[in-house]
Amino acid sequence: TDALSFASLDARGAAMAAENPGVETNPRVTDQVRASDPAYYIFTSGTTGWPKASVMSHGRWQVAMNGFGIGLRLRPDDVLFVTLPFYHNNAATVCVATTIAAGACMAISPKFSASRFWDEAIENEATAFCYIGELCRYLLAQPSKPTDRKHTIRVAAGNGLRPEIWDEFVDRFGIERIVEFYAASESNIGFVNILDQRKTVGFCPLPYAVVAADDDSGLPLRGADGRVMKVAKGSPGLLLGKISPLARIDGYTDPAATEKKIVRDAFKDGDEYFNTGDLVTELGFRHIAFVDRLGDTFRWKGENVATTEVEAALNSVEGIAESVVYGVEVDGADGRAGMAAIVVDEDFDPSDLAAQLRAKLPHYAVPLYLRVVPQLAQTSTFKNQRVALRNEGYRDAGDDPVFTLTDVGYAATA
C-alpha cells in the first residue's frame, strides 16, 4: 500500500471536517497538548541502583525527531531495523522519531539475537539499525560468516560502541557510517556524531561544561571562590549541561531525585546545570568522548581508574569472553582495589594474564582480584550490573573461583 504522508492525512482530515461540520474531529485531550506536557515515562537502566522514571515530554520528543532525523539522514526508501525493547529510549524515541522524520519504514524484531541478526537484517532489506550497550560486541563475538557482508545496512546509530572495537566493527561488517550519540533519558543535552568522526560521541550545540568532580560524592568540586572548576581539554571530567529555556530538564517523577541532579551557582550566581554523572573528555570543536560513569570509576593508590579502560584490556585477552570491573574495599587501604568478574572459555589459561594486563595498563589499574563467573548479570538493554558484585567484594564470591594478583601473576585465593 502507498505510504501516508502528513499532507495527505491533513487533507483527509479537512475533508472529514467539511462533511461533518458539527462534529469535533479530534478528542479534546489532543487539542490541549503542550510541548511541556509528559508524553511518556522512560525508566533509567538501573546499572547503579533501582531504575527511576524519567519524564519524556512532547517537546523533547520533537527535538529528538528533528535532531536524529537530520543526523541519521535516512530516506523514505530506507528500512530501520530495530531489535531493542521499546521501553528504552533508543527504540521509543530515536528509532520511532527517525522513522517518522524520514518517512521511512521500521522493521521490528521480537528479540535481539546475535546469531540471527544479519540474517534478519537481510530478510527485512534493512539499510540501518540501532544499537545500545554491548550489542556490537556480541555481533563481533559471533563466528565470521558470509552474511557479515551480504546485508544492505549502511548506517548504524546508537550509544555504547567502545573505541577499542570501533574499527573492527566497521571493517568487518562494512558499515559506511556510525552515528554514535550521547544522551540520557533524564538529561537536558545530547551529542550526535553527525560528522562521522570515529571514536567520538559527537557534537552538541547547547552550552555545557566539563568540570572536576569528587569521586565519592559524584558532585563537582568547587574552588576557593565557591565555583566549580573546568578541566583542561583532553582530561576526564564530569559533564554538566546548562539548564535554559532551550535545554530544560523534564527530570524524574520524583522531584527530590530531580533536585539532586541540579548544580546551582556553578559559575555565577543563579545559573543551573544538570549533573549527568558521566565522565567525558573534551576533544575540541564541541566534541567529546565518553570515558565512564562517575560511580563506576574508582580511586586506587592515589590514581583514578576507569573501568572501561580495564574492561577493554581484559576483553582483548584470548579466552576472556566478557568482563566487568569495579572497585572493592580492602582492609587497611585507602580507596578501592580493582576487581574484575570475567566469563572465560573452557581452555582459558590465567598463567600469563597478569603479564598481559601489565603491558596494557598502568600498574595501579591492573585488577588486584579476579572472579570467574559463569555469566554476567545484565539489564534488559545489555548493560552490565555491577552493584551486587561490588557489594559482595572478594570475600563473598560463593563458589566462584577468585584469584589474587601477586608479583609472579594471579594465584588462586584460598
C-alpha positions as CSV (number, residue, x, y, z in Angstrom):
1,T,0.0,0.0,0.0
2,D,1.0,3.6,-0.5
3,A,2.5,5.3,2.5
4,L,0.5,8.1,4.1
5,S,2.2,11.5,4.2
6,F,1.4,14.2,6.8
7,A,0.0,16.3,3.9
8,S,-2.4,13.5,2.8
9,L,-3.5,12.9,6.3
10,D,-4.2,16.7,6.8
11,A,-6.2,16.7,3.5
12,R,-8.3,13.7,4.6
13,G,-8.9,15.4,8.0
14,A,-10.1,18.6,6.3
15,A,-12.4,16.6,4.0
16,M,-13.9,14.8,7.0
17,A,-14.4,18.0,8.9
18,A,-16.2,19.6,5.9
19,E,-18.5,16.5,5.6
20,N,-19.3,16.7,9.4
21,P,-19.4,20.3,10.3
22,G,-20.9,19.8,13.8
23,V,-18.5,17.0,14.9
24,E,-15.2,17.6,16.5
25,T,-12.5,15.7,14.5
26,N,-10.0,15.5,17.4
27,P,-10.6,14.5,21.0
28,R,-10.3,17.4,23.4
29,V,-7.3,15.8,25.0
30,T,-5.3,16.1,21.8
31,D,-6.4,19.7,21.4
32,Q,-4.9,20.6,24.8
33,V,-1.4,19.0,24.5
34,R,1.5,21.4,25.1
35,A,5.2,20.8,24.4
36,S,5.9,20.8,28.1
37,D,3.4,18.0,28.8
38,P,4.6,14.5,29.5
39,A,4.4,12.2,26.5
40,Y,5.5,9.0,28.4
41,Y,7.9,7.9,31.1
42,I,11.2,6.1,30.5
43,F,12.9,4.2,33.3
44,T,16.6,4.6,33.7
45,S,18.6,1.4,33.1
46,G,19.3,0.6,36.7
47,T,23.0,-0.2,36.3
48,T,23.9,1.5,39.6
49,G,20.7,1.1,41.6
50,W,16.9,0.9,41.2
51,P,15.6,2.4,37.9
52,K,14.0,5.8,38.2
53,A,11.1,7.0,36.0
54,S,12.2,10.0,33.8
55,V,9.8,12.2,32.0
56,M,9.8,12.4,28.2
57,S,7.8,15.5,27.2
58,H,6.2,16.1,23.8
59,G,8.6,19.0,23.1
60,R,11.7,16.9,23.9
61,W,10.5,14.1,21.7
62,Q,10.0,16.5,18.8
63,V,13.5,17.9,19.3
64,A,14.8,14.3,19.2
65,M,12.9,13.8,16.0
66,N,14.4,16.8,14.4
67,G,17.9,16.0,15.6
68,F,18.1,12.3,14.8
69,G,16.1,12.8,11.6
70,I,18.9,15.1,10.4
71,G,21.8,13.1,12.0
72,L,20.9,9.7,10.5
73,R,20.0,11.1,7.1
74,L,17.6,8.3,6.3
75,R,15.4,8.4,3.1
76,P,11.8,7.4,2.5
77,D,13.0,4.1,0.9
78,D,15.1,3.2,3.9
79,V,14.3,0.4,6.4
80,L,15.4,0.9,10.0
81,F,15.9,-2.5,11.8
82,V,15.0,-2.4,15.5
83,T,16.0,-5.3,17.9
84,L,15.7,-3.2,21.1
85,P,12.9,-3.1,23.6
86,F,10.5,-0.2,23.2
87,Y,10.6,0.7,26.9
88,H,14.1,2.0,26.2
89,N,14.6,5.5,24.6
90,N,16.8,4.2,21.8
91,A,13.8,2.4,20.4
92,A,10.9,4.5,21.7
93,T,12.4,7.9,20.8
94,V,15.4,7.5,18.5
95,C,14.1,4.8,16.2
96,V,10.4,5.9,16.1
97,A,11.3,9.6,15.7
98,T,13.9,9.0,13.0
99,T,11.5,6.8,11.0
100,I,8.7,9.4,11.1
101,A,11.1,12.2,10.3
102,A,12.4,10.4,7.2
103,G,9.0,8.9,6.2
104,A,10.9,5.6,6.2
105,C,9.9,2.0,7.3
106,M,10.7,0.3,10.5
107,A,11.3,-3.5,10.8
108,I,10.9,-4.8,14.3
109,S,12.5,-8.0,15.6
110,P,10.7,-9.7,18.5
111,K,14.1,-10.1,20.2
112,F,17.8,-9.4,19.7
113,S,19.7,-12.5,18.5
114,A,23.4,-12.2,17.8
115,S,23.5,-15.4,15.7
116,R,20.4,-14.4,13.6
117,F,21.0,-10.6,13.5
118,W,22.4,-10.3,9.9
119,D,20.0,-13.0,8.6
120,E,17.0,-11.0,9.9
121,A,18.5,-7.7,8.5
122,I,18.8,-9.3,5.1
123,E,15.3,-10.7,5.2
124,N,13.9,-7.3,6.0
125,E,16.1,-5.5,3.5
126,A,17.3,-3.3,6.3
127,T,19.5,-0.3,5.5
128,A,20.0,1.0,9.1
129,F,19.9,-0.3,12.6
130,C,20.0,1.0,16.2
131,Y,22.3,-0.4,18.9
132,I,23.0,0.0,22.6
133,G,25.5,-1.2,25.1
134,E,27.3,-4.3,24.3
135,L,25.2,-5.3,21.3
136,C,28.0,-4.5,18.8
137,R,30.5,-6.6,20.8
138,Y,28.1,-9.5,20.8
139,L,27.9,-9.3,17.0
140,L,31.7,-9.3,16.8
141,A,31.9,-12.3,19.0
142,Q,30.0,-14.4,16.5
143,P,32.0,-16.6,14.1
144,S,32.5,-15.0,10.7
145,K,30.1,-16.0,8.0
146,P,29.1,-14.8,4.5
147,T,26.1,-12.7,5.8
148,D,28.6,-10.4,7.6
149,R,28.8,-8.5,4.3
150,K,25.7,-9.6,2.3
151,H,23.4,-7.2,4.0
152,T,22.4,-3.7,2.8
153,I,22.9,-1.8,6.1
154,R,24.9,1.4,5.6
155,V,24.1,3.3,8.8
156,A,24.3,2.2,12.5
157,A,23.2,4.5,15.2
158,G,23.3,4.2,19.0
159,N,25.4,4.6,22.0
160,G,28.0,2.3,23.7
161,L,30.3,1.4,20.7
162,R,33.6,1.2,22.5
163,P,36.6,2.8,20.9
164,E,38.7,-0.4,21.1
165,I,36.2,-2.3,18.8
166,W,35.1,0.6,16.6
167,D,37.4,0.0,13.7
168,E,37.0,-3.8,13.8
169,F,33.2,-3.5,13.8
170,V,33.1,-1.1,10.8
171,D,35.7,-3.0,8.8
172,R,34.2,-6.5,9.4
173,F,30.6,-5.6,8.7
174,G,31.2,-2.9,6.1
175,I,29.2,-0.2,7.8
176,E,29.5,3.1,5.9
177,R,28.6,5.4,8.8
178,I,28.4,5.1,12.6
179,V,26.1,7.7,14.2
180,E,27.3,7.3,17.8
181,F,25.5,9.6,20.2
182,Y,25.5,10.6,23.9
183,A,22.2,11.1,25.6
184,A,20.3,10.0,28.7
185,S,16.6,9.7,29.4
186,E,16.7,12.3,32.2
187,S,19.4,14.6,30.7
188,N,18.9,18.0,29.1
189,I,21.7,17.8,26.5
190,G,22.9,15.3,23.9
191,F,25.7,14.8,21.5
192,V,25.4,13.3,18.0
193,N,28.3,12.2,15.7
194,I,26.8,13.8,12.6
195,L,30.2,14.4,11.1
196,D,31.2,10.7,11.0
197,Q,34.3,11.2,13.3
198,R,35.4,7.8,14.6
199,K,35.6,7.1,18.3
200,T,33.6,10.1,19.4
201,V,30.0,10.6,20.6
202,G,29.9,13.7,18.5
203,F,28.8,17.3,18.7
204,C,26.5,19.4,20.9
205,P,25.3,22.9,20.0
206,L,24.0,23.6,23.5
207,P,26.1,25.1,26.4
208,Y,27.8,22.5,28.6
209,A,30.9,22.3,30.8
210,V,33.4,19.5,31.7
211,V,34.5,20.0,35.3
212,A,36.5,18.5,38.2
213,A,34.5,16.2,40.4
214,D,34.6,14.3,43.7
215,D,34.9,10.6,43.1
216,D,32.9,9.6,46.2
217,S,30.0,12.0,46.1
218,G,29.8,12.4,42.3
219,L,29.4,16.2,42.8
220,P,31.5,18.9,41.1
221,L,34.5,20.1,43.1
222,R,34.4,23.8,44.0
223,G,37.4,26.2,44.3
224,A,38.2,28.7,47.0
225,D,35.7,31.1,45.3
226,G,32.9,28.5,45.7
227,R,32.6,28.0,41.9
228,V,33.1,24.7,40.0
229,M,36.3,24.3,38.0
230,K,36.6,23.3,34.4
231,V,39.3,20.7,33.5
232,A,41.8,21.0,30.7
233,K,40.9,19.8,27.2
234,G,41.8,16.1,27.0
235,S,41.4,15.5,30.7
236,P,38.5,13.5,32.1
237,G,35.9,15.5,33.8
238,L,32.2,15.5,34.9
239,L,29.8,16.6,32.1
240,L,27.3,19.3,33.1
241,G,24.5,20.5,30.8
242,K,23.4,24.1,31.3
243,I,19.7,24.4,32.1
244,S,18.0,27.0,30.0
245,P,14.7,27.5,28.1
246,L,16.3,25.7,25.2
247,A,17.7,23.0,27.4
248,R,15.2,22.5,30.2
249,I,15.1,19.3,32.2
250,D,12.0,17.2,32.4
251,G,13.6,15.3,35.3
252,Y,12.2,12.3,37.1
253,T,8.7,11.7,38.5
254,D,10.3,12.1,42.0
255,P,11.0,15.9,42.5
256,A,13.6,15.1,45.2
257,A,15.6,12.9,42.8
258,T,15.5,15.6,40.2
259,E,16.7,18.2,42.6
260,K,19.7,16.1,43.5
261,K,20.9,16.3,39.9
262,I,20.8,20.1,39.7
263,V,24.1,22.1,40.3
264,R,23.3,25.6,41.3
265,D,25.5,28.7,41.3
266,A,28.2,26.8,39.3
267,F,30.0,29.6,37.5
268,K,27.9,32.6,38.7
269,D,25.0,33.3,41.0
270,G,21.7,32.0,39.7
271,D,23.0,29.6,37.0
272,E,21.8,26.0,36.9
273,Y,23.4,22.9,35.4
274,F,22.3,19.3,35.1
275,N,24.7,16.8,36.6
276,T,24.9,13.9,34.1
277,G,27.0,11.7,36.4
278,D,29.3,10.9,33.4
279,L,33.0,11.4,32.9
280,V,34.0,12.6,29.4
281,T,36.9,14.2,27.7
282,E,36.7,17.4,25.7
283,L,38.2,16.8,22.3
284,G,37.7,20.3,20.9
285,F,35.3,21.8,18.4
286,R,32.4,21.0,20.8
287,H,33.1,17.2,20.5
288,I,33.5,14.9,23.5
289,A,34.5,11.2,24.1
290,F,32.7,9.2,26.7
291,V,35.0,7.8,29.5
292,D,32.9,6.2,32.2
293,R,30.0,6.6,34.6
294,L,31.4,8.6,37.6
295,G,30.1,6.0,40.0
296,D,31.9,3.3,38.1
297,T,35.3,5.0,38.3
298,F,37.2,4.3,41.5
299,R,40.4,5.6,43.1
300,W,43.4,3.3,44.0
301,K,46.9,4.2,45.0
302,G,46.1,7.8,44.6
303,E,45.0,7.4,40.9
304,N,41.6,7.3,39.2
305,V,40.9,4.0,37.5
306,A,38.4,4.0,34.6
307,T,36.5,0.7,34.5
308,T,36.0,1.0,30.7
309,E,39.8,1.1,30.1
310,V,40.4,-2.0,32.2
311,E,37.5,-3.9,30.7
312,A,38.9,-3.1,27.2
313,A,42.2,-4.6,28.2
314,L,40.6,-7.8,29.7
315,N,38.3,-8.3,26.7
316,S,41.3,-8.2,24.4
317,V,42.9,-11.2,26.1
318,E,42.3,-14.6,24.4
319,G,40.0,-16.8,26.3
320,I,38.1,-14.0,28.1
321,A,34.6,-13.7,26.7
322,E,33.2,-10.8,28.9
323,S,34.3,-8.8,31.8
324,V,33.0,-6.2,34.3
325,V,35.3,-4.2,36.5
326,Y,34.6,-2.5,39.8
327,G,36.3,-1.2,43.0
328,V,36.2,-3.1,46.3
329,E,37.1,-2.1,49.8
330,V,40.3,-3.6,51.2
331,D,41.1,-3.6,55.0
332,G,43.8,-1.1,55.9
333,A,43.9,0.5,52.4
334,D,42.6,3.8,51.2
335,G,40.4,3.9,48.1
336,R,39.1,0.8,46.4
337,A,41.1,-2.0,44.8
338,G,40.3,-3.1,41.3
339,M,38.4,-6.4,40.9
340,A,37.1,-8.0,37.7
341,A,34.4,-10.6,37.2
342,I,35.2,-12.5,34.0
343,V,33.5,-15.1,31.8
344,V,36.1,-17.4,30.3
345,D,36.4,-20.1,27.8
346,E,36.9,-23.7,28.9
347,D,40.6,-23.7,27.9
348,F,41.4,-20.3,29.5
349,D,44.9,-20.2,31.0
350,P,45.4,-17.4,33.6
351,S,49.1,-18.1,34.0
352,D,50.3,-15.1,31.9
353,L,47.2,-12.9,32.3
354,A,48.9,-10.6,34.8
355,A,51.8,-10.0,32.4
356,Q,49.4,-9.2,29.5
357,L,47.5,-6.7,31.6
358,R,50.7,-5.1,32.9
359,A,51.7,-4.5,29.3
360,K,48.4,-2.9,28.5
361,L,47.5,-0.9,31.7
362,P,49.2,1.4,34.2
363,H,50.3,-0.6,37.3
364,Y,47.6,0.8,39.5
365,A,44.8,-0.2,37.1
366,V,45.7,-3.9,36.9
367,P,42.9,-5.6,38.9
368,L,44.0,-6.9,42.3
369,Y,41.3,-9.6,42.2
370,L,39.7,-11.8,39.5
371,R,36.4,-13.6,40.0
372,V,35.5,-16.2,37.4
373,V,31.7,-16.3,36.9
374,P,29.5,-18.4,34.6
375,Q,27.7,-15.4,33.2
376,L,27.3,-11.6,33.9
377,A,24.1,-10.2,35.1
378,Q,22.8,-7.5,32.8
379,T,19.9,-5.1,32.4
380,S,17.4,-5.8,29.5
381,T,19.3,-3.3,27.5
382,F,22.6,-5.1,27.6
383,K,24.3,-3.1,30.3
384,N,26.3,-4.9,33.0
385,Q,25.1,-4.7,36.6
386,R,28.0,-4.2,38.9
387,V,26.4,-3.1,42.2
388,A,25.8,-6.6,43.5
389,L,29.3,-7.7,42.6
390,R,30.8,-4.6,44.2
391,N,28.8,-5.3,47.4
392,E,29.9,-8.9,47.5
393,G,33.6,-7.9,47.2
394,Y,36.3,-10.5,47.1
395,R,35.3,-12.5,50.2
396,D,31.7,-13.2,49.4
397,A,32.0,-14.8,45.9
398,G,30.2,-18.1,46.8
399,D,31.5,-21.0,44.7
400,D,33.1,-18.7,42.1
401,P,36.9,-19.1,41.8
402,V,38.8,-16.0,43.0
403,F,42.4,-15.1,42.0
404,T,44.7,-12.6,43.7
405,L,47.4,-10.6,42.0
406,T,50.9,-11.5,43.1
407,D,54.4,-10.5,41.9
408,V,54.5,-13.5,39.7
409,G,50.9,-13.5,38.4
410,Y,47.4,-14.4,39.6
411,A,47.2,-17.1,42.2
412,A,44.0,-18.9,43.4
413,T,42.7,-17.4,46.7
414,A,42.4,-19.9,49.5
